[in-house]
Amino acid sequence: MISETAETYAYHREANKPTKADYEKAYLFFDNNNAKRREMGLKEIALNETGVPKSFRRGVK
């Protein structure tokens, strides 16, 4: 899910490959979306990190 969203951001930049900034933007999108869902009492979207390079995943410093 994160990977596909980052690829979409890269596509709209007319780039071939997502960058770290694209992945960060995708994470931020889902964070904001889940915050809104929590406020409305809806179930949060579980983040699927399949396909995200390890260096771009959350928790990796």
Predicted model as a PDB file, atoms N, CA, C, CB and O in Angstrom, pLDDT in the B-factor column:
MODEL        1                                                                  
ATOM      1  N   MET A   1       0.820  -1.178   0.000  1.00 87.00           N  
ATOM      2  CA  MET A   1       0.000   0.000   0.000  1.00 87.00           C  
ATOM      3  C   MET A   1       0.878   1.261   0.000  1.00 87.00           C  
ATOM      4  CB  MET A   1      -0.941  -0.013   1.206  1.00 87.00           C  
ATOM      5  O   MET A   1       0.638   2.186  -0.776  1.00 87.00           O  
ATOM      6  N   ILE A   2       1.871   1.293   0.852  1.00 91.00           N  
ATOM      7  CA  ILE A   2       2.787   2.432   0.898  1.00 91.00           C  
ATOM      8  C   ILE A   2       3.564   2.497  -0.418  1.00 91.00           C  
ATOM      9  CB  ILE A   2       3.762   2.320   2.117  1.00 91.00           C  
ATOM     10  O   ILE A   2       3.741   3.573  -0.990  1.00 91.00           O  
ATOM     11  N   SER A   3       4.015   1.366  -0.881  1.00 92.00           N  
ATOM     12  CA  SER A   3       4.807   1.302  -2.105  1.00 92.00           C  
ATOM     13  C   SER A   3       4.013   1.826  -3.302  1.00 92.00           C  
ATOM     14  CB  SER A   3       5.268  -0.135  -2.366  1.00 92.00           C  
ATOM     15  O   SER A   3       4.535   2.603  -4.101  1.00 92.00           O  
ATOM     16  N   GLU A   4       2.767   1.408  -3.428  1.00 93.00           N  
ATOM     17  CA  GLU A   4       1.937   1.840  -4.541  1.00 93.00           C  
ATOM     18  C   GLU A   4       1.677   3.343  -4.491  1.00 93.00           C  
ATOM     19  CB  GLU A   4       0.617   1.080  -4.539  1.00 93.00           C  
ATOM     20  O   GLU A   4       1.683   4.014  -5.524  1.00 93.00           O  
ATOM     21  N   THR A   5       1.451   3.868  -3.293  1.00 93.00           N  
ATOM     22  CA  THR A   5       1.209   5.303  -3.142  1.00 93.00           C  
ATOM     23  C   THR A   5       2.460   6.094  -3.500  1.00 93.00           C  
ATOM     24  CB  THR A   5       0.764   5.631  -1.705  1.00 93.00           C  
ATOM     25  O   THR A   5       2.367   7.120  -4.174  1.00 93.00           O  
ATOM     26  N   ALA A   6       3.623   5.634  -3.062  1.00 93.00           N  
ATOM     27  CA  ALA A   6       4.882   6.312  -3.395  1.00 93.00           C  
ATOM     28  C   ALA A   6       5.133   6.269  -4.899  1.00 93.00           C  
ATOM     29  CB  ALA A   6       6.063   5.666  -2.641  1.00 93.00           C  
ATOM     30  O   ALA A   6       5.628   7.238  -5.476  1.00 93.00           O  
ATOM     31  N   GLU A   7       4.792   5.144  -5.536  1.00 92.00           N  
ATOM     32  CA  GLU A   7       4.951   5.047  -6.985  1.00 92.00           C  
ATOM     33  C   GLU A   7       4.029   6.027  -7.704  1.00 92.00           C  
ATOM     34  CB  GLU A   7       4.672   3.617  -7.459  1.00 92.00           C  
ATOM     35  O   GLU A   7       4.399   6.571  -8.744  1.00 92.00           O  
ATOM     36  N   THR A   8       2.853   6.254  -7.171  1.00 93.00           N  
ATOM     37  CA  THR A   8       1.922   7.222  -7.744  1.00 93.00           C  
ATOM     38  C   THR A   8       2.492   8.629  -7.642  1.00 93.00           C  
ATOM     39  CB  THR A   8       0.557   7.146  -7.042  1.00 93.00           C  
ATOM     40  O   THR A   8       2.421   9.400  -8.599  1.00 93.00           O  
ATOM     41  N   TYR A   9       3.058   8.970  -6.481  1.00 93.00           N  
ATOM     42  CA  TYR A   9       3.681  10.283  -6.329  1.00 93.00           C  
ATOM     43  C   TYR A   9       4.845  10.446  -7.313  1.00 93.00           C  
ATOM     44  CB  TYR A   9       4.173  10.481  -4.879  1.00 93.00           C  
ATOM     45  O   TYR A   9       5.009  11.516  -7.898  1.00 93.00           O  
ATOM     46  N   ALA A  10       5.645   9.406  -7.498  1.00 94.00           N  
ATOM     47  CA  ALA A  10       6.765   9.462  -8.439  1.00 94.00           C  
ATOM     48  C   ALA A  10       6.250   9.637  -9.866  1.00 94.00           C  
ATOM     49  CB  ALA A  10       7.630   8.185  -8.332  1.00 94.00           C  
ATOM     50  O   ALA A  10       6.816  10.401 -10.648  1.00 94.00           O  
ATOM     51  N   TYR A  11       5.184   8.930 -10.198  1.00 92.00           N  
ATOM     52  CA  TYR A  11       4.596   9.035 -11.537  1.00 92.00           C  
ATOM     53  C   TYR A  11       4.154  10.471 -11.823  1.00 92.00           C  
ATOM     54  CB  TYR A  11       3.398   8.070 -11.679  1.00 92.00           C  
ATOM     55  O   TYR A  11       4.375  10.986 -12.919  1.00 92.00           O  
ATOM     56  N   HIS A  12       3.534  11.109 -10.843  1.00 91.00           N  
ATOM     57  CA  HIS A  12       3.064  12.480 -11.035  1.00 91.00           C  
ATOM     58  C   HIS A  12       4.225  13.484 -11.108  1.00 91.00           C  
ATOM     59  CB  HIS A  12       2.116  12.866  -9.903  1.00 91.00           C  
ATOM     60  O   HIS A  12       4.051  14.600 -11.597  1.00 91.00           O  
ATOM     61  N   ARG A  13       5.387  13.091 -10.630  1.00 89.00           N  
ATOM     62  CA  ARG A  13       6.593  13.913 -10.781  1.00 89.00           C  
ATOM     63  C   ARG A  13       7.296  13.587 -12.082  1.00 89.00           C  
ATOM     64  CB  ARG A  13       7.550  13.703  -9.596  1.00 89.00           C  
ATOM     65  O   ARG A  13       8.324  14.182 -12.405  1.00 89.00           O  
ATOM     66  N   GLU A  14       6.747  12.645 -12.829  1.00 92.00           N  
ATOM     67  CA  GLU A  14       7.325  12.159 -14.085  1.00 92.00           C  
ATOM     68  C   GLU A  14       8.687  11.526 -13.858  1.00 92.00           C  
ATOM     69  CB  GLU A  14       7.445  13.299 -15.092  1.00 92.00           C  
ATOM     70  O   GLU A  14       9.614  11.716 -14.645  1.00 92.00           O  
ATOM     71  N   ALA A  15       8.794  10.776 -12.780  1.00 91.00           N  
ATOM     72  CA  ALA A  15      10.033  10.063 -12.451  1.00 91.00           C  
ATOM     73  C   ALA A  15       9.812   8.563 -12.626  1.00 91.00           C  
ATOM     74  CB  ALA A  15      10.496  10.384 -10.993  1.00 91.00           C  
ATOM     75  O   ALA A  15       8.677   8.086 -12.606  1.00 91.00           O  
ATOM     76  N   ASN A  16      10.896   7.837 -12.797  1.00 88.00           N  
ATOM     77  CA  ASN A  16      10.808   6.388 -12.981  1.00 88.00           C  
ATOM     78  C   ASN A  16      10.666   5.643 -11.671  1.00 88.00           C  
ATOM     79  CB  ASN A  16      12.022   5.887 -13.711  1.00 88.00           C  
ATOM     80  O   ASN A  16       9.965   4.634 -11.595  1.00 88.00           O  
ATOM     81  N   LYS A  17      11.332   6.141 -10.635  1.00 91.00           N  
ATOM     82  CA  LYS A  17      11.437   5.416  -9.377  1.00 91.00           C  
ATOM     83  C   LYS A  17      11.090   6.329  -8.217  1.00 91.00           C  
ATOM     84  CB  LYS A  17      12.844   4.836  -9.200  1.00 91.00           C  
ATOM     85  O   LYS A  17      11.479   7.497  -8.217  1.00 91.00           O  
ATOM     86  N   PRO A  18      10.355   5.813  -7.210  1.00 93.00           N  
ATOM     87  CA  PRO A  18      10.057   6.633  -6.033  1.00 93.00           C  
ATOM     88  C   PRO A  18      11.317   6.945  -5.227  1.00 93.00           C  
ATOM     89  CB  PRO A  18       9.035   5.926  -5.144  1.00 93.00           C  
ATOM     90  O   PRO A  18      12.220   6.115  -5.122  1.00 93.00           O  
ATOM     91  N   THR A  19      11.365   8.144  -4.663  1.00 93.00           N  
ATOM     92  CA  THR A  19      12.477   8.556  -3.820  1.00 93.00           C  
ATOM     93  C   THR A  19      12.056   8.447  -2.355  1.00 93.00           C  
ATOM     94  CB  THR A  19      12.932  10.005  -4.164  1.00 93.00           C  
ATOM     95  O   THR A  19      10.902   8.148  -2.046  1.00 93.00           O  
ATOM     96  N   LYS A  20      13.007   8.695  -1.468  1.00 92.00           N  
ATOM     97  CA  LYS A  20      12.700   8.669  -0.042  1.00 92.00           C  
ATOM     98  C   LYS A  20      11.603   9.684   0.281  1.00 92.00           C  
ATOM     99  CB  LYS A  20      13.968   8.959   0.792  1.00 92.00           C  
ATOM    100  O   LYS A  20      10.740   9.419   1.118  1.00 92.00           O  
ATOM    101  N   ALA A  21      11.631  10.839  -0.375  1.00 93.00           N  
ATOM    102  CA  ALA A  21      10.601  11.859  -0.142  1.00 93.00           C  
ATOM    103  C   ALA A  21       9.217  11.359  -0.553  1.00 93.00           C  
ATOM    104  CB  ALA A  21      10.941  13.142  -0.911  1.00 93.00           C  
ATOM    105  O   ALA A  21       8.224  11.693   0.093  1.00 93.00           O  
ATOM    106  N   ASP A  22       9.143  10.567  -1.615  1.00 94.00           N  
ATOM    107  CA  ASP A  22       7.853   9.994  -2.034  1.00 94.00           C  
ATOM    108  C   ASP A  22       7.316   9.039  -0.980  1.00 94.00           C  
ATOM    109  CB  ASP A  22       7.995   9.261  -3.381  1.00 94.00           C  
ATOM    110  O   ASP A  22       6.120   9.038  -0.686  1.00 94.00           O  
ATOM    111  N   TYR A  23       8.204   8.225  -0.411  1.00 93.00           N  
ATOM    112  CA  TYR A  23       7.774   7.296   0.638  1.00 93.00           C  
ATOM    113  C   TYR A  23       7.334   8.060   1.894  1.00 93.00           C  
ATOM    114  CB  TYR A  23       8.913   6.311   0.985  1.00 93.00           C  
ATOM    115  O   TYR A  23       6.338   7.703   2.524  1.00 93.00           O  
ATOM    116  N   GLU A  24       8.081   9.112   2.252  1.00 93.00           N  
ATOM    117  CA  GLU A  24       7.700   9.913   3.421  1.00 93.00           C  
ATOM    118  C   GLU A  24       6.339  10.575   3.208  1.00 93.00           C  
ATOM    119  CB  GLU A  24       8.770  10.984   3.710  1.00 93.00           C  
ATOM    120  O   GLU A  24       5.527  10.651   4.131  1.00 93.00           O  
ATOM    121  N   LYS A  25       6.099  11.046   1.999  1.00 95.00           N  
ATOM    122  CA  LYS A  25       4.815  11.665   1.673  1.00 95.00           C  
ATOM    123  C   LYS A  25       3.681  10.634   1.762  1.00 95.00           C  
ATOM    124  CB  LYS A  25       4.863  12.291   0.258  1.00 95.00           C  
ATOM    125  O   LYS A  25       2.584  10.955   2.220  1.00 95.00           O  
ATOM    126  N   ALA A  26       3.946   9.408   1.327  1.00 94.00           N  
ATOM    127  CA  ALA A  26       2.948   8.344   1.403  1.00 94.00           C  
ATOM    128  C   ALA A  26       2.626   8.002   2.866  1.00 94.00           C  
ATOM    129  CB  ALA A  26       3.447   7.087   0.655  1.00 94.00           C  
ATOM    130  O   ALA A  26       1.460   7.842   3.225  1.00 94.00           O  
ATOM    131  N   TYR A  27       3.666   7.891   3.709  1.00 94.00           N  
ATOM    132  CA  TYR A  27       3.434   7.634   5.128  1.00 94.00           C  
ATOM    133  C   TYR A  27       2.618   8.756   5.761  1.00 94.00           C  
ATOM    134  CB  TYR A  27       4.765   7.471   5.864  1.00 94.00           C  
ATOM    135  O   TYR A  27       1.704   8.499   6.544  1.00 94.00           O  
ATOM    136  N   LEU A  28       2.949   9.999   5.422  1.00 95.00           N  
ATOM    137  CA  LEU A  28       2.227  11.148   5.959  1.00 95.00           C  
ATOM    138  C   LEU A  28       0.766  11.129   5.525  1.00 95.00           C  
ATOM    139  CB  LEU A  28       2.891  12.450   5.513  1.00 95.00           C  
ATOM    140  O   LEU A  28      -0.123  11.442   6.317  1.00 95.00           O  
ATOM    141  N   PHE A  29       0.517  10.765   4.276  1.00 94.00           N  
ATOM    142  CA  PHE A  29      -0.851  10.660   3.771  1.00 94.00           C  
ATOM    143  C   PHE A  29      -1.666   9.675   4.614  1.00 94.00           C  
ATOM    144  CB  PHE A  29      -0.847  10.223   2.293  1.00 94.00           C  
ATOM    145  O   PHE A  29      -2.784   9.979   5.030  1.00 94.00           O  
ATOM    146  N   PHE A  30      -1.094   8.490   4.860  1.00 93.00           N  
ATOM    147  CA  PHE A  30      -1.822   7.477   5.633  1.00 93.00           C  
ATOM    148  C   PHE A  30      -1.937   7.865   7.108  1.00 93.00           C  
ATOM    149  CB  PHE A  30      -1.126   6.118   5.509  1.00 93.00           C  
ATOM    150  O   PHE A  30      -2.935   7.533   7.748  1.00 93.00           O  
ATOM    151  N   ASP A  31      -0.944   8.558   7.657  1.00 94.00           N  
ATOM    152  CA  ASP A  31      -1.043   9.052   9.038  1.00 94.00           C  
ATOM    153  C   ASP A  31      -2.220  10.022   9.173  1.00 94.00           C  
ATOM    154  CB  ASP A  31       0.278   9.746   9.467  1.00 94.00           C  
ATOM    155  O   ASP A  31      -3.018   9.915  10.104  1.00 94.00           O  
ATOM    156  N   ASN A  32      -2.317  10.958   8.245  1.00 96.00           N  
ATOM    157  CA  ASN A  32      -3.411  11.934   8.278  1.00 96.00           C  
ATOM    158  C   ASN A  32      -4.755  11.261   8.065  1.00 96.00           C  
ATOM    159  CB  ASN A  32      -3.197  13.014   7.219  1.00 96.00           C  
ATOM    160  O   ASN A  32      -5.738  11.598   8.726  1.00 96.00           O  
ATOM    161  N   ASN A  33      -4.797  10.307   7.140  1.00 95.00           N  
ATOM    162  CA  ASN A  33      -6.028   9.591   6.868  1.00 95.00           C  
ATOM    163  C   ASN A  33      -6.478   8.808   8.093  1.00 95.00           C  
ATOM    164  CB  ASN A  33      -5.848   8.657   5.677  1.00 95.00           C  
ATOM    165  O   ASN A  33      -7.658   8.826   8.445  1.00 95.00           O  
ATOM    166  N   ASN A  34      -5.543   8.121   8.744  1.00 94.00           N  
ATOM    167  CA  ASN A  34      -5.896   7.340   9.931  1.00 94.00           C  
ATOM    168  C   ASN A  34      -6.322   8.242  11.089  1.00 94.00           C  
ATOM    169  CB  ASN A  34      -4.716   6.465  10.359  1.00 94.00           C  
ATOM    170  O   ASN A  34      -7.194   7.861  11.871  1.00 94.00           O  
ATOM    171  N   ALA A  35      -5.729   9.423  11.213  1.00 96.00           N  
ATOM    172  CA  ALA A  35      -6.140  10.358  12.268  1.00 96.00           C  
ATOM    173  C   ALA A  35      -7.598  10.774  12.063  1.00 96.00           C  
ATOM    174  CB  ALA A  35      -5.218  11.608  12.283  1.00 96.00           C  
ATOM    175  O   ALA A  35      -8.371  10.841  13.018  1.00 96.00           O  
ATOM    176  N   LYS A  36      -7.960  11.049  10.824  1.00 96.00           N  
ATOM    177  CA  LYS A  36      -9.349  11.415  10.522  1.00 96.00           C  
ATOM    178  C   LYS A  36     -10.291  10.247  10.792  1.00 96.00           C  
ATOM    179  CB  LYS A  36      -9.481  11.869   9.057  1.00 96.00           C  
ATOM    180  O   LYS A  36     -11.390  10.434  11.315  1.00 96.00           O  
ATOM    181  N   ARG A  37      -9.858   9.048  10.435  1.00 96.00           N  
ATOM    182  CA  ARG A  37     -10.694   7.863  10.666  1.00 96.00           C  
ATOM    183  C   ARG A  37     -10.903   7.631  12.167  1.00 96.00           C  
ATOM    184  CB  ARG A  37     -10.052   6.611  10.017  1.00 96.00           C  
ATOM    185  O   ARG A  37     -11.996   7.263  12.596  1.00 96.00           O  
ATOM    186  N   ARG A  38      -9.838   7.851  12.969  1.00 96.00           N  
ATOM    187  CA  ARG A  38      -9.968   7.709  14.430  1.00 96.00           C  
ATOM    188  C   ARG A  38     -10.997   8.687  14.983  1.00 96.00           C  
ATOM    189  CB  ARG A  38      -8.608   7.934  15.120  1.00 96.00           C  
ATOM    190  O   ARG A  38     -11.824   8.324  15.820  1.00 96.00           O  
ATOM    191  N   GLU A  39     -10.940   9.950  14.502  1.00 96.00           N  
ATOM    192  CA  GLU A  39     -11.884  10.972  14.956  1.00 96.00           C  
ATOM    193  C   GLU A  39     -13.320  10.577  14.642  1.00 96.00           C  
ATOM    194  CB  GLU A  39     -11.561  12.318  14.310  1.00 96.00           C  
ATOM    195  O   GLU A  39     -14.229  10.865  15.421  1.00 96.00           O  
ATOM    196  N   MET A  40     -13.530   9.922  13.511  1.00 96.00           N  
ATOM    197  CA  MET A  40     -14.877   9.523  13.106  1.00 96.00           C  
ATOM    198  C   MET A  40     -15.288   8.188  13.712  1.00 96.00           C  
ATOM    199  CB  MET A  40     -14.965   9.446  11.595  1.00 96.00           C  
ATOM    200  O   MET A  40     -16.423   7.747  13.534  1.00 96.00           O  
ATOM    201  N   GLY A  41     -14.362   7.536  14.432  1.00 96.00           N  
ATOM    202  CA  GLY A  41     -14.677   6.260  15.057  1.00 96.00           C  
ATOM    203  C   GLY A  41     -14.597   5.084  14.102  1.00 96.00           C  
ATOM    204  O   GLY A  41     -15.168   4.028  14.373  1.00 96.00           O  
ATOM    205  N   LEU A  42     -13.902   5.250  12.994  1.00 96.00           N  
ATOM    206  CA  LEU A  42     -13.751   4.172  12.019  1.00 96.00           C  
ATOM    207  C   LEU A  42     -12.452   3.407  12.262  1.00 96.00           C  
ATOM    208  CB  LEU A  42     -13.781   4.732  10.585  1.00 96.00           C  
ATOM    209  O   LEU A  42     -11.533   3.896  12.919  1.00 96.00           O  
ATOM    210  N   LYS A  43     -12.405   2.203  11.716  1.00 94.00           N  
ATOM    211  CA  LYS A  43     -11.218   1.369  11.840  1.00 94.00           C  
ATOM    212  C   LYS A  43     -10.080   1.968  11.012  1.00 94.00           C  
ATOM    213  CB  LYS A  43     -11.518  -0.083  11.389  1.00 94.00           C  
ATOM    214  O   LYS A  43     -10.298   2.414   9.886  1.00 94.00           O  
ATOM    215  N   GLU A  44      -8.866   1.979  11.570  1.00 92.00           N  
ATOM    216  CA  GLU A  44      -7.706   2.517  10.871  1.00 92.00           C  
ATOM    217  C   GLU A  44      -7.268   1.585   9.744  1.00 92.00           C  
ATOM    218  CB  GLU A  44      -6.551   2.745  11.850  1.00 92.00           C  
ATOM    219  O   GLU A  44      -7.525   0.382   9.774  1.00 92.00           O  
ATOM    220  N   ILE A  45      -6.604   2.168   8.757  1.00 90.00           N  
ATOM    221  CA  ILE A  45      -6.050   1.397   7.658  1.00 90.00           C  
ATOM    222  C   ILE A  45      -4.702   0.853   8.107  1.00 90.00           C  
ATOM    223  CB  ILE A  45      -5.914   2.261   6.362  1.00 90.00           C  
ATOM    224  O   ILE A  45      -3.830   1.610   8.531  1.00 90.00           O  
ATOM    225  N   ALA A  46      -4.536  -0.461   8.012  1.00 87.00           N  
ATOM    226  CA  ALA A  46      -3.265  -1.084   8.382  1.00 87.00           C  
ATOM    227  C   ALA A  46      -2.256  -0.825   7.263  1.00 87.00           C  
ATOM    228  CB  ALA A  46      -3.440  -2.625   8.640  1.00 87.00           C  
ATOM    229  O   ALA A  46      -2.560  -1.026   6.087  1.00 87.00           O  
ATOM    230  N   LEU A  47      -1.062  -0.382   7.633  1.00 85.00           N  
ATOM    231  CA  LEU A  47      -0.042  -0.071   6.635  1.00 85.00           C  
ATOM    232  C   LEU A  47       0.688  -1.330   6.211  1.00 85.00           C  
ATOM    233  CB  LEU A  47       0.951   0.959   7.179  1.00 85.00           C  
ATOM    234  O   LEU A  47       1.209  -2.073   7.042  1.00 85.00           O  
ATOM    235  N   ASN A  48       0.719  -1.557   4.918  1.00 85.00           N  
ATOM    236  CA  ASN A  48       1.418  -2.697   4.345  1.00 85.00           C  
ATOM    237  C   ASN A  48       2.722  -2.190   3.745  1.00 85.00           C  
ATOM    238  CB  ASN A  48       0.543  -3.428   3.271  1.00 85.00           C  
ATOM    239  O   ASN A  48       2.708  -1.421   2.784  1.00 85.00           O  
ATOM    240  N   GLU A  49       3.848  -2.617   4.308  1.00 86.00           N  
ATOM    241  CA  GLU A  49       5.153  -2.136   3.851  1.00 86.00           C  
ATOM    242  C   GLU A  49       5.813  -3.080   2.849  1.00 86.00           C  
ATOM    243  CB  GLU A  49       6.071  -1.939   5.037  1.00 86.00           C  
ATOM    244  O   GLU A  49       7.017  -2.976   2.613  1.00 86.00           O  
ATOM    245  N   THR A  50       5.060  -3.988   2.262  1.00 87.00           N  
ATOM    246  CA  THR A  50       5.609  -4.882   1.257  1.00 87.00           C  
ATOM    247  C   THR A  50       6.062  -4.062   0.061  1.00 87.00           C  
ATOM    248  CB  THR A  50       4.573  -5.949   0.836  1.00 87.00           C  
ATOM    249  O   THR A  50       5.311  -3.227  -0.443  1.00 87.00           O  
ATOM    250  N   GLY A  51       7.255  -4.291  -0.383  1.00 89.00           N  
ATOM    251  CA  GLY A  51       7.784  -3.585  -1.543  1.00 89.00           C  
ATOM    252  C   GLY A  51       8.494  -2.285  -1.218  1.00 89.00           C  
ATOM    253  O   GLY A  51       9.072  -1.657  -2.105  1.00 89.00           O  
ATOM    254  N   VAL A  52       8.460  -1.869   0.052  1.00 90.00           N  
ATOM    255  CA  VAL A  52       9.164  -0.652   0.452  1.00 90.00           C  
ATOM    256  C   VAL A  52      10.606  -1.034   0.780  1.00 90.00           C  
ATOM    257  CB  VAL A  52       8.461   0.044   1.681  1.00 90.00           C  
ATOM    258  O   VAL A  52      10.839  -1.919   1.604  1.00 90.00           O  
ATOM    259  N   PRO A  53      11.583  -0.367   0.136  1.00 90.00           N  
ATOM    260  CA  PRO A  53      12.982  -0.681   0.460  1.00 90.00           C  
ATOM    261  C   PRO A  53      13.251  -0.513   1.963  1.00 90.00           C  
ATOM    262  CB  PRO A  53      13.938   0.225  -0.354  1.00 90.00           C  
ATOM    263  O   PRO A  53      12.738   0.416   2.587  1.00 90.00           O  
ATOM    264  N   LYS A  54      14.043  -1.400   2.528  1.00 89.00           N  
ATOM    265  CA  LYS A  54      14.276  -1.397   3.978  1.00 89.00           C  
ATOM    266  C   LYS A  54      14.785  -0.058   4.490  1.00 89.00           C  
ATOM    267  CB  LYS A  54      15.264  -2.479   4.343  1.00 89.00           C  
ATOM    268  O   LYS A  54      14.438   0.349   5.599  1.00 89.00           O  
ATOM    269  N   SER A  55      15.599   0.632   3.702  1.00 87.00           N  
ATOM    270  CA  SER A  55      16.140   1.910   4.165  1.00 87.00           C  
ATOM    271  C   SER A  55      15.081   3.010   4.221  1.00 87.00           C  
ATOM    272  CB  SER A  55      17.275   2.344   3.261  1.00 87.00           C  
ATOM    273  O   SER A  55      15.303   4.041   4.856  1.00 87.00           O  
ATOM    274  N   PHE A  56      13.941   2.810   3.572  1.00 88.00           N  
ATOM    275  CA  PHE A  56      12.876   3.803   3.567  1.00 88.00           C  
ATOM    276  C   PHE A  56      11.754   3.478   4.555  1.00 88.00           C  
ATOM    277  CB  PHE A  56      12.307   3.926   2.181  1.00 88.00           C  
ATOM    278  O   PHE A  56      10.841   4.282   4.743  1.00 88.00           O  
ATOM    279  N   ARG A  57      11.819   2.315   5.178  1.00 87.00           N  
ATOM    280  CA  ARG A  57      10.754   1.921   6.112  1.00 87.00           C  
ATOM    281  C   ARG A  57      10.815   2.715   7.396  1.00 87.00           C  
ATOM    282  CB  ARG A  57      10.844   0.437   6.428  1.00 87.00           C  
ATOM    283  O   ARG A  57      11.848   3.283   7.749  1.00 87.00           O  
ATOM    284  N   ARG A  58       9.700   2.746   8.081  1.00 82.00           N  
ATOM    285  CA  ARG A  58       9.641   3.435   9.363  1.00 82.00           C  
ATOM    286  C   ARG A  58      10.467   2.709  10.392  1.00 82.00           C  
ATOM    287  CB  ARG A  58       8.205   3.567   9.841  1.00 82.00           C  
ATOM    288  O   ARG A  58      10.569   1.482  10.371  1.00 82.00           O  
ATOM    289  N   GLY A  59      11.056   3.467  11.293  1.00 69.00           N  
ATOM    290  CA  GLY A  59      11.827   2.872  12.370  1.00 69.00           C  
ATOM    291  C   GLY A  59      13.280   2.619  11.994  1.00 69.00           C  
ATOM    292  O   GLY A  59      14.097   2.299  12.857  1.00 69.00           O  
ATOM    293  N   VAL A  60      13.604   2.757  10.727  1.00 56.00           N  
ATOM    294  CA  VAL A  60      14.988   2.586  10.291  1.00 56.00           C  
ATOM    295  C   VAL A  60      15.656   3.946  10.318  1.00 56.00           C  
ATOM    296  CB  VAL A  60      15.070   1.944   8.864  1.00 56.00           C  
ATOM    297  O   VAL A  60      15.200   4.883   9.662  1.00 56.00           O  
ATOM    298  N   LYS A  61      16.719   4.052  11.065  1.00 50.00           N  
ATOM    299  CA  LYS A  61      17.418   5.336  11.197  1.00 50.00           C  
ATOM    300  C   LYS A  61      18.735   5.302  10.488  1.00 50.00           C  
ATOM    301  CB  LYS A  61      17.631   5.693  12.654  1.00 50.00           C  
ATOM    302  O   LYS A  61      19.463   6.294  10.490  1.00 50.00           O  
TER     303      LYS A  61                                                      
ENDMDL                                                                          
END                                                                             
